[in-house]
């Protein structure tokens, strides 16, 4: 099974970046087999003892109810809603998204 892997050379993807101009950029999305994605995010990001980056930052953060579209096999392991959240928002979730990534990824 493949997933939409967001790839970025910096830690903050899908967010405003300050510099000379304020810009909002989306990460590159590539299709990657799940086992390969897990291998990548478990591999070193920087060279030990230095700040030299070995690879880009990866995470899976697809929207539009990704739990039920991209991760159907996992959906049965989750409750369809959470009672206190339903009460707080006044309804059940319209979508359920899942985020999988490494500690360097910030969205």
Biotite code that builds the C-alpha atoms (Angstrom):
import biotite.structure as struc

atoms = struc.array([
    struc.Atom([0.000, 0.000, 0.000], chain_id="A", res_id=1, res_name="UNK", atom_name="CA", element="C"),
    struc.Atom([1.286, 3.494, -0.836], chain_id="A", res_id=2, res_name="UNK", atom_name="CA", element="C"),
    struc.Atom([0.731, 6.782, 0.943], chain_id="A", res_id=3, res_name="UNK", atom_name="CA", element="C"),
    struc.Atom([1.125, 10.447, 0.039], chain_id="A", res_id=4, res_name="UNK", atom_name="CA", element="C"),
    struc.Atom([4.481, 11.391, 1.526], chain_id="A", res_id=5, res_name="UNK", atom_name="CA", element="C"),
    struc.Atom([5.119, 15.116, 2.035], chain_id="A", res_id=6, res_name="UNK", atom_name="CA", element="C"),
    struc.Atom([8.793, 15.911, 1.459], chain_id="A", res_id=7, res_name="UNK", atom_name="CA", element="C"),
    struc.Atom([10.424, 19.183, 2.461], chain_id="A", res_id=8, res_name="UNK", atom_name="CA", element="C"),
    struc.Atom([14.039, 20.327, 2.848], chain_id="A", res_id=9, res_name="UNK", atom_name="CA", element="C"),
    struc.Atom([13.056, 22.325, 5.965], chain_id="A", res_id=10, res_name="UNK", atom_name="CA", element="C"),
    struc.Atom([11.260, 21.376, 9.146], chain_id="A", res_id=11, res_name="UNK", atom_name="CA", element="C"),
    struc.Atom([8.259, 23.658, 8.670], chain_id="A", res_id=12, res_name="UNK", atom_name="CA", element="C"),
    struc.Atom([6.183, 22.623, 5.707], chain_id="A", res_id=13, res_name="UNK", atom_name="CA", element="C"),
    struc.Atom([2.659, 23.825, 4.966], chain_id="A", res_id=14, res_name="UNK", atom_name="CA", element="C"),
    struc.Atom([3.303, 27.044, 6.788], chain_id="A", res_id=15, res_name="UNK", atom_name="CA", element="C"),
    struc.Atom([4.314, 30.635, 6.424], chain_id="A", res_id=16, res_name="UNK", atom_name="CA", element="C"),
    struc.Atom([8.053, 31.220, 6.105], chain_id="A", res_id=17, res_name="UNK", atom_name="CA", element="C"),
    struc.Atom([9.606, 34.543, 6.969], chain_id="A", res_id=18, res_name="UNK", atom_name="CA", element="C"),
    struc.Atom([12.510, 35.985, 5.052], chain_id="A", res_id=19, res_name="UNK", atom_name="CA", element="C"),
    struc.Atom([12.639, 38.906, 2.677], chain_id="A", res_id=20, res_name="UNK", atom_name="CA", element="C"),
    struc.Atom([9.008, 38.149, 1.855], chain_id="A", res_id=21, res_name="UNK", atom_name="CA", element="C"),
    struc.Atom([6.401, 36.175, 3.775], chain_id="A", res_id=22, res_name="UNK", atom_name="CA", element="C"),
    struc.Atom([5.430, 33.123, 1.709], chain_id="A", res_id=23, res_name="UNK", atom_name="CA", element="C"),
    struc.Atom([3.192, 30.105, 2.196], chain_id="A", res_id=24, res_name="UNK", atom_name="CA", element="C"),
    struc.Atom([4.454, 26.951, 0.510], chain_id="A", res_id=25, res_name="UNK", atom_name="CA", element="C"),
    struc.Atom([3.148, 23.430, 0.213], chain_id="A", res_id=26, res_name="UNK", atom_name="CA", element="C"),
    struc.Atom([5.542, 20.470, 0.448], chain_id="A", res_id=27, res_name="UNK", atom_name="CA", element="C"),
    struc.Atom([6.274, 18.168, -2.454], chain_id="A", res_id=28, res_name="UNK", atom_name="CA", element="C"),
    struc.Atom([3.952, 15.140, -2.273], chain_id="A", res_id=29, res_name="UNK", atom_name="CA", element="C"),
    struc.Atom([5.169, 11.818, -3.607], chain_id="A", res_id=30, res_name="UNK", atom_name="CA", element="C"),
    struc.Atom([3.607, 8.371, -3.532], chain_id="A", res_id=31, res_name="UNK", atom_name="CA", element="C"),
    struc.Atom([5.696, 6.002, -1.443], chain_id="A", res_id=32, res_name="UNK", atom_name="CA", element="C"),
    struc.Atom([5.096, 2.456, -0.193], chain_id="A", res_id=33, res_name="UNK", atom_name="CA", element="C"),
    struc.Atom([4.312, 2.481, 3.548], chain_id="A", res_id=34, res_name="UNK", atom_name="CA", element="C"),
    struc.Atom([7.248, 0.238, 4.459], chain_id="A", res_id=35, res_name="UNK", atom_name="CA", element="C"),
    struc.Atom([9.678, 2.517, 2.570], chain_id="A", res_id=36, res_name="UNK", atom_name="CA", element="C"),
    struc.Atom([8.184, 5.612, 4.260], chain_id="A", res_id=37, res_name="UNK", atom_name="CA", element="C"),
    struc.Atom([8.735, 4.059, 7.710], chain_id="A", res_id=38, res_name="UNK", atom_name="CA", element="C"),
    struc.Atom([12.322, 3.135, 6.772], chain_id="A", res_id=39, res_name="UNK", atom_name="CA", element="C"),
    struc.Atom([12.993, 6.731, 5.711], chain_id="A", res_id=40, res_name="UNK", atom_name="CA", element="C"),
    struc.Atom([11.597, 8.413, 8.839], chain_id="A", res_id=41, res_name="UNK", atom_name="CA", element="C"),
    struc.Atom([13.499, 5.966, 11.052], chain_id="A", res_id=42, res_name="UNK", atom_name="CA", element="C"),
    struc.Atom([16.813, 6.741, 9.309], chain_id="A", res_id=43, res_name="UNK", atom_name="CA", element="C"),
    struc.Atom([19.115, 9.518, 10.604], chain_id="A", res_id=44, res_name="UNK", atom_name="CA", element="C"),
    struc.Atom([18.179, 13.046, 9.519], chain_id="A", res_id=45, res_name="UNK", atom_name="CA", element="C"),
    struc.Atom([21.550, 14.603, 10.307], chain_id="A", res_id=46, res_name="UNK", atom_name="CA", element="C"),
    struc.Atom([25.066, 13.213, 10.420], chain_id="A", res_id=47, res_name="UNK", atom_name="CA", element="C"),
    struc.Atom([26.019, 12.239, 13.964], chain_id="A", res_id=48, res_name="UNK", atom_name="CA", element="C"),
    struc.Atom([28.298, 14.811, 15.561], chain_id="A", res_id=49, res_name="UNK", atom_name="CA", element="C"),
    struc.Atom([27.548, 17.500, 12.966], chain_id="A", res_id=50, res_name="UNK", atom_name="CA", element="C"),
    struc.Atom([24.734, 19.591, 11.557], chain_id="A", res_id=51, res_name="UNK", atom_name="CA", element="C"),
    struc.Atom([25.083, 18.117, 8.045], chain_id="A", res_id=52, res_name="UNK", atom_name="CA", element="C"),
    struc.Atom([21.648, 17.129, 6.745], chain_id="A", res_id=53, res_name="UNK", atom_name="CA", element="C"),
    struc.Atom([21.523, 13.609, 5.249], chain_id="A", res_id=54, res_name="UNK", atom_name="CA", element="C"),
    struc.Atom([18.012, 13.754, 3.801], chain_id="A", res_id=55, res_name="UNK", atom_name="CA", element="C"),
    struc.Atom([14.789, 15.747, 3.625], chain_id="A", res_id=56, res_name="UNK", atom_name="CA", element="C"),
    struc.Atom([12.060, 15.750, 6.290], chain_id="A", res_id=57, res_name="UNK", atom_name="CA", element="C"),
    struc.Atom([9.155, 13.358, 5.550], chain_id="A", res_id=58, res_name="UNK", atom_name="CA", element="C"),
    struc.Atom([5.627, 13.093, 6.936], chain_id="A", res_id=59, res_name="UNK", atom_name="CA", element="C"),
    struc.Atom([2.193, 11.842, 5.899], chain_id="A", res_id=60, res_name="UNK", atom_name="CA", element="C"),
    struc.Atom([-0.448, 14.470, 6.532], chain_id="A", res_id=61, res_name="UNK", atom_name="CA", element="C"),
    struc.Atom([-3.070, 14.132, 3.845], chain_id="A", res_id=62, res_name="UNK", atom_name="CA", element="C"),
    struc.Atom([-6.379, 15.884, 4.578], chain_id="A", res_id=63, res_name="UNK", atom_name="CA", element="C"),
    struc.Atom([-10.023, 15.195, 3.646], chain_id="A", res_id=64, res_name="UNK", atom_name="CA", element="C"),
    struc.Atom([-10.607, 12.345, 6.118], chain_id="A", res_id=65, res_name="UNK", atom_name="CA", element="C"),
    struc.Atom([-7.352, 10.563, 5.345], chain_id="A", res_id=66, res_name="UNK", atom_name="CA", element="C"),
    struc.Atom([-8.012, 7.955, 8.044], chain_id="A", res_id=67, res_name="UNK", atom_name="CA", element="C"),
    struc.Atom([-10.888, 6.607, 5.953], chain_id="A", res_id=68, res_name="UNK", atom_name="CA", element="C"),
    struc.Atom([-9.390, 7.177, 2.493], chain_id="A", res_id=69, res_name="UNK", atom_name="CA", element="C"),
    struc.Atom([-5.631, 6.622, 2.786], chain_id="A", res_id=70, res_name="UNK", atom_name="CA", element="C"),
    struc.Atom([-5.442, 4.477, 5.935], chain_id="A", res_id=71, res_name="UNK", atom_name="CA", element="C"),
    struc.Atom([-8.589, 2.343, 5.748], chain_id="A", res_id=72, res_name="UNK", atom_name="CA", element="C"),
    struc.Atom([-6.795, -0.602, 7.350], chain_id="A", res_id=73, res_name="UNK", atom_name="CA", element="C"),
    struc.Atom([-6.252, 1.465, 10.514], chain_id="A", res_id=74, res_name="UNK", atom_name="CA", element="C"),
    struc.Atom([-9.756, 2.976, 10.728], chain_id="A", res_id=75, res_name="UNK", atom_name="CA", element="C"),
    struc.Atom([-11.259, -0.004, 12.558], chain_id="A", res_id=76, res_name="UNK", atom_name="CA", element="C"),
    struc.Atom([-8.742, 0.540, 15.389], chain_id="A", res_id=77, res_name="UNK", atom_name="CA", element="C"),
    struc.Atom([-10.159, 3.999, 16.137], chain_id="A", res_id=78, res_name="UNK", atom_name="CA", element="C"),
    struc.Atom([-13.487, 5.020, 17.666], chain_id="A", res_id=79, res_name="UNK", atom_name="CA", element="C"),
    struc.Atom([-15.609, 6.978, 15.146], chain_id="A", res_id=80, res_name="UNK", atom_name="CA", element="C"),
    struc.Atom([-15.780, 9.892, 17.580], chain_id="A", res_id=81, res_name="UNK", atom_name="CA", element="C"),
    struc.Atom([-14.892, 10.990, 21.106], chain_id="A", res_id=82, res_name="UNK", atom_name="CA", element="C"),
    struc.Atom([-17.844, 11.788, 23.394], chain_id="A", res_id=83, res_name="UNK", atom_name="CA", element="C"),
    struc.Atom([-16.322, 14.872, 25.062], chain_id="A", res_id=84, res_name="UNK", atom_name="CA", element="C"),
    struc.Atom([-15.263, 16.311, 21.686], chain_id="A", res_id=85, res_name="UNK", atom_name="CA", element="C"),
    struc.Atom([-18.713, 15.650, 20.213], chain_id="A", res_id=86, res_name="UNK", atom_name="CA", element="C"),
    struc.Atom([-20.239, 17.517, 23.172], chain_id="A", res_id=87, res_name="UNK", atom_name="CA", element="C"),
    struc.Atom([-17.752, 20.393, 22.906], chain_id="A", res_id=88, res_name="UNK", atom_name="CA", element="C"),
    struc.Atom([-18.239, 20.876, 19.157], chain_id="A", res_id=89, res_name="UNK", atom_name="CA", element="C"),
    struc.Atom([-21.920, 19.976, 19.127], chain_id="A", res_id=90, res_name="UNK", atom_name="CA", element="C"),
    struc.Atom([-21.579, 17.247, 16.508], chain_id="A", res_id=91, res_name="UNK", atom_name="CA", element="C"),
    struc.Atom([-19.547, 14.239, 15.394], chain_id="A", res_id=92, res_name="UNK", atom_name="CA", element="C"),
    struc.Atom([-16.452, 14.778, 13.213], chain_id="A", res_id=93, res_name="UNK", atom_name="CA", element="C"),
    struc.Atom([-17.030, 15.554, 9.544], chain_id="A", res_id=94, res_name="UNK", atom_name="CA", element="C"),
    struc.Atom([-13.547, 14.195, 8.774], chain_id="A", res_id=95, res_name="UNK", atom_name="CA", element="C"),
    struc.Atom([-10.850, 12.242, 10.577], chain_id="A", res_id=96, res_name="UNK", atom_name="CA", element="C"),
    struc.Atom([-7.280, 12.911, 9.499], chain_id="A", res_id=97, res_name="UNK", atom_name="CA", element="C"),
    struc.Atom([-4.126, 11.092, 10.504], chain_id="A", res_id=98, res_name="UNK", atom_name="CA", element="C"),
    struc.Atom([-0.608, 12.509, 10.762], chain_id="A", res_id=99, res_name="UNK", atom_name="CA", element="C"),
    struc.Atom([2.483, 10.277, 10.702], chain_id="A", res_id=100, res_name="UNK", atom_name="CA", element="C"),
    struc.Atom([5.963, 11.711, 10.771], chain_id="A", res_id=101, res_name="UNK", atom_name="CA", element="C"),
    struc.Atom([9.229, 12.234, 12.514], chain_id="A", res_id=102, res_name="UNK", atom_name="CA", element="C"),
    struc.Atom([10.031, 14.611, 15.340], chain_id="A", res_id=103, res_name="UNK", atom_name="CA", element="C"),
    struc.Atom([11.668, 17.111, 12.941], chain_id="A", res_id=104, res_name="UNK", atom_name="CA", element="C"),
    struc.Atom([8.443, 17.628, 10.957], chain_id="A", res_id=105, res_name="UNK", atom_name="CA", element="C"),
    struc.Atom([6.320, 20.593, 11.985], chain_id="A", res_id=106, res_name="UNK", atom_name="CA", element="C"),
    struc.Atom([3.075, 21.388, 10.228], chain_id="A", res_id=107, res_name="UNK", atom_name="CA", element="C"),
])
